[in-house]
Amino acid sequence: MIKNYLEQLRIQRWDDHRYYHHSRINQSLHFVSALSFLSPMSGCLSIPWSPRWWAGWSR
């Protein structure tokens, strides 16, 4: 009985893993999420290299 339960649990975990990682919708949503995280970060990382930063924000 317990052995059967553990086997069913193993199969369910594998199916969940496979459907999650091989789903085009999930991969697309993950890609959009990553882009939405990286776009503000790229702006923050570029501030120290902008000319206004070196000029002391003066005009």
C-alpha positions as CSV (number, residue, x, y, z in Angstrom):
1,M,0.0,0.0,0.0
2,I,2.7,2.5,0.9
3,K,4.9,1.4,-1.9
4,N,2.0,2.0,-4.4
5,Y,1.5,5.4,-2.8
6,L,5.1,6.4,-3.2
7,E,5.2,5.2,-6.8
8,Q,2.1,7.3,-7.6
9,L,3.7,10.3,-5.9
10,R,6.9,9.8,-7.9
11,I,4.9,9.7,-11.1
12,Q,2.9,12.8,-10.2
13,R,6.1,14.7,-9.3
14,W,7.7,13.8,-12.7
15,D,4.5,14.8,-14.6
16,D,4.3,18.1,-12.7
17,H,8.0,18.8,-13.4
18,R,7.6,17.9,-17.1
19,Y,4.5,19.9,-17.7
20,Y,5.9,22.9,-15.9
21,H,9.3,23.1,-17.7
22,H,8.0,22.1,-21.1
23,S,5.0,24.3,-21.3
24,R,5.4,27.1,-24.0
25,I,3.0,29.3,-22.1
26,N,5.0,29.0,-18.9
27,Q,8.3,29.6,-20.7
28,S,6.8,32.7,-22.4
29,L,5.6,34.1,-19.1
30,H,8.9,33.4,-17.5
31,F,10.7,35.2,-20.3
32,V,8.4,38.2,-20.0
33,S,8.9,38.2,-16.2
34,A,12.7,38.1,-16.7
35,L,12.6,41.0,-19.1
36,S,10.5,43.1,-16.8
37,F,13.1,42.5,-14.1
38,L,16.1,43.2,-16.3
39,S,14.9,46.4,-18.0
40,P,14.9,48.6,-14.8
41,M,18.1,47.0,-13.7
42,S,19.8,47.9,-17.0
43,G,18.8,51.5,-16.4
44,C,20.1,51.6,-12.9
45,L,23.4,50.1,-13.9
46,S,23.9,52.6,-16.7
47,I,23.5,55.7,-14.4
48,P,27.1,55.7,-13.1
49,W,28.4,55.7,-16.7
50,S,26.2,58.6,-17.9
51,P,27.9,62.0,-18.5
52,R,25.5,63.7,-16.0
53,W,26.7,61.5,-13.3
54,W,30.3,62.5,-13.8
55,A,29.4,66.1,-14.1
56,G,27.7,66.1,-10.7
57,W,24.2,66.4,-12.2
58,S,24.9,70.0,-13.1
59,R,23.6,71.6,-16.3
